Amino acid sequence: MYLKSVGGNIKKYRTEKKMSQEKLAELAYLSPNYISMIERADKTPSLMTLVNIANALDVTADMLLYDVLNKHYEIKTSVTFDRISKLPESEQERIYAVIDTLLEFTYNLYAV
């Protein structure tokens, strides 16, 4: 689980930034082959490698590790709200309206 989720998160943030494995490797002082092996979960990155990758992707280490951390929902919530805050206000309102509707439905579903 650990290797797949960390490698998957690295790939996710790399592709979101439209960055090639070669560019990430260059920025993180690694080989493109090693980046590929990490993303496929064939290799486990060292702490320093993980830090270099996080810095190269301009993300926090907890964003790469959130699936394997005990507080992953808190991290995911923080990342999600950060992404929402970067949207225009009208889009933020739409997203919060959807969230409010889902929460109301869920609370009603589990109300005793």
N, C-alpha and C positions, 0 to 999 in steps of 0.2 A: 504494500500500500504506500509506504513512504516514498520509495523511489519513483513510482509511477506518478503520484500526485505532484511531487516537487518538479520532476521533469516536465510534466504536463503544464504546470503553472509557468515554468520558464518559457516554454514554447508559446503559451497563451499570450504572455506579456510581450514576447519578442514579436509575434505576428501582429498583435495590436499596434505595435509601433512600426510595423512594416519594415522590420529589420531582418536581414538575412542571418543565417547561422555564421557566415563568414564575418559579418560586421560585428556581431555579438562577440565572437571569438577574439577579434582584434581588440575590442574595447575592454574585454575581460582578461586579456593576456593569456588566452588559451588557443588551442587548435580548433578549427571547425569540426574535425572528426570527434574531438572530445565533447564539444557542445552537443553534437548529434547523439553520442552515447549517453550523455546525461538526460537528454530529452526522451530517449527511448527507454530509460531506466536500466541501461546496461552498466552504468558506472555511478558510483556515489560521490558527489562532490564533497571536498573537504570544506571546513568552515571558511577558510580564506577564499576558496574558489566560489562558494556561495555568496560571500560578501562582494567579491569582484563582479559576479554576474548581476547581483542586485544593483550595485552602483552603475554598471553599464546599462542596465535597463531603466534606471532611475525609479526604482521601486524599493520598498522596504523588504528586509529579509522575512518579516512575518507575512508579507503578501505571498512570498514564494512558499512558505511553510504552513500557511493557515490550515490546510487540510489535515495536518498531522499534529497540530497544537491543540491542547485541551480547550483553549478559549477561541477556537476557530470561528464560532458564530459572532463573537464580539468583533473580531478582526474583519470578517466579511461584512458586517453591518457598517463598520467604519469606512471600509473601502467603497461600499455601495453609496453611502451618503456623501462621500467625497466626490464620487463620479457625478452624482445628481447635482451637487452644488455648482458644478462647472457648466451646467446647462442653462439656457435662457429661463427666466422666471416662469414664463408661460408653460414650458415643458416640465419644470419642477412641479408646478401646480397639478398638471395632468398625472404625473407619476404618483404624487402624494394622494391624489383622489383615488387612484387605483389601489394603492396600499391601504388606505382607509376602508375602502369597500371590502377588500380581502380580509382585513382584520375584523370588521364587523360581522362578515359571514362566518368566519372561523369562531369568533366568540359565541355567536348564536348557535353554531353547530355543537359546541361543547358545553353550552350552558346547562346547568343542572336544575 
